[in-house]
Amino acid sequence: MSEEVKPNPQEAPTEDAKLVAENIASGQEKAPTVDLEKDYEAAQKYSVSNGDRTDKGTQGPEAANQS
C-alpha cells in the first residue's frame, strides 16, 4: 500500500522544506512515496538487537536477574 506524499508549502516547518514543497507542487520534483507496510516490516527487524538473537544475548538478562 504505497501512498504519495503531498506537502503543503504553507505548513512547511523550514525554508528548505518549503522550497521542496513548492518544487513538488510545480512539478519540478517528484513527490516521494511511502509504503507503510514495508516500513513496518523493516522496523520489526530492528526491534530486536542482534545480541538478543543469540544464546549469549539471552544469558545477560538472566544473569542480571539472578544476582
Secondary structure, 3 states (H helix, E strand, C coil): CEEECCCCHHHCCCHHHHHHHHHHHHCCCCCCEEEHHHHHHHHHHHCCCCHHHCHHHHHHHHHHHHC
